[in-house]
Amino acid sequence: MSAALLVIDVQESFRHASYWSEEGLEAYLAKQNALIAAFVAAGLPVVRVFHCDEGQPRFSHFSRASGLVVPLAGSRPEATHTVYKQVHSALVDTDLPAWLRAHDVQKLVVSGIRTEQCCETTTRHGSDLGFQVDYVTEATLTFAMQHANGRRYTPDEIKERTELVLSGRFARICSVADVLAELPVTA
């Protein structure tokens, strides 16, 4: 089965967001880069997705004009295909679904920033479009959030909740090791 790695919103824009935190960044980048390197070595597509909020001044760091819609420092920059999106799902109002089908991709391997937002939304959408989806939680990054009731959720709690709602319904939850073990070996 042909697979493509989606590297969602791994971009410098996040360093300028009010909620940015370096917590977990080093471990995340190691996992993300391992996936990218393995897909490149296997000759499988790496799709780099960038979020762009054009015309929304409060999110100017996500505008292409900001110069920040580029790979996050420390992230391997390789990409077979690049997509610019303006909504949460990388599969809405982009050429990505057609590109994936034209390249006979049946499995999406989801990674990137933010675990519960664009990564989760793309996962659900991909499943609904008929793709098999592997969600690699350890190759996603998110940030602490506070509920309206005052409770603060840690990145680990958000990741656990995301796995709970995706597993078995929209995706297979995998580790980087799981994905690497299934990639074809190139000579």
N, C-alpha and C positions, 0 to 999 in steps of 0.2 A: 504494500500500500504506500503510495507516494505521500510524503509528509512535508509540510512547510512550517518553519519556525516563525512565529509572529513576535516581534520585539516591539511592544506597544509603549509609546510615549516615553521612551528612555531618552530624555532631552534636557538640555540645560535650563529650560524654562522653569523647571521645578525648583532649582536653587534660589529662585527669586520669589517663590510663593511664601506667604506668611507662615504656613505650617511646615515648611521644609525642616527636616532633621537628618543628621548624619547617622542616627541610630540604625544599625543593621545594614548600612550602605556597603561596607567592605565585603561582608559575607554575601550580600545580594549580587554585587558586581562579579564576584568570583563564580557564582553559579550561572549568572547570565552569560558571562564570557565563555564559560565551558560549553554551554549549549551552542552559542554562535560558532565557536571553533569547531565543534563536532559536526554541525550541519555543513559548514564550509568544506571540511575534510571529506564528508560523505557526498559532496556534490548536490546537496539538497538546498532548496530555496530558503533564504533568510529574508523575510519581509519586514522592513523597518517602517513603523507607523509613527507619524508625528501628529500631535494635536495642535490645531491652530484656532484661536479665538479671534478671528478678524472682526474689527469694528466694535469690540467690547473693551472700552478703556480700562475697566477694573482688572482685566486680565491681559494687559498689554505685553507682559512677559511671554505670553503664548501667541503673540502676533509674529508672523514671519518677518515683518519689518524690524522687530526687536533684535534680530540676529541671534536669538536664543533657541530657535527651533532647529537645533543641531544635536548630534549625539552627545549624551552626558559624558563629561570627562571621566575617563576610566573605563568606559564601555567600548568594546570592539566595534568599529564603525561599519563593518562589512554589511552589504545589502544587495540582494539580487533584484529586489523591487522596492520602491519607496512609495508610501501612501501618505497623503495629508488629509486629515479628517477634521470636521468641526463639531462632531457629536461624540457621544461616548463609544459607540460601536465602530470599529474599523471597517465594518461591513455595510454601513449605511452611507449612501451618497458618495461612494468612492468606486474606483474600478476594481477593487480587490476581489469581490466574488467572481467576476468575469475572468480576471487574471488567474485566479486559483483554478477555475474550471478549465481554462485554456491550457494550463500546465498539468492537468490531470491530478491535481492535489485532492486527496480524500480525507487527510488527517491534518488538523491544525494543532500545533504545539504552542500553547499560549504562555507568554512571559511578559514582564515589563512592570510599568508603574501606572497606576495604583491598583493594588490587589482587588479591592472591592468595587472599583469604579469602572474604568475602561477595560481592564482585563476581564473582570466578571461579565460585563455587558457584552463584550465581543464573544466570550465563551458561550453565553446563552444564545446569542444570535447565530453563531456558527452552528450550534447544535440544531437549532430550528431550521437552518438551511440544509441540513442533512450531512454536515461534516462530522466525522468522528473527532472529538476534541480531547486532548490531553492537557490538563491544567497543572502547570509545574509551580506550585505555591512557593517553593524555596527560591525560585527565579522570578519572584515578584516582590515589589517593595511597596509599602504603604506607610502611613503616618498616623499617630494617635489622633483620636477624634473624641469630641464631647457630645453626648446626647443632650437633648433639650431638658431632660430631667436632672442634668448635672453630672451624671455618671461619665467617667472618662474611660474610653476603651483603648487598650494598648494595640500596637501593630500585630502582636501575636494573637490577641483575642479576635481582631478583625480577620486575620488570616484563617483562624479556626472556624469562624462563622461562615466565611466564604467557602471553605471546603465542605462544610455541612450542607449548604444549600445547593452546591453544584454536584457533589458526588453522586454518581449513579443516575442522575436525572439529566444533566447537561454535559458532564465530562467525567473522565477518569482522572482521579487525583494521582499525580506521579511525582517522583523525585527526579532530579537530574540523572542519577544513576539508572533509573528505570528507562528513561528515554534513550540514554547512550547505549544501553544494552540492546536496544531494538534497532539501532541505526545500522544500515548496511556498512560492511567493512570494505574500504577501497584499497586496491593494491598499489 
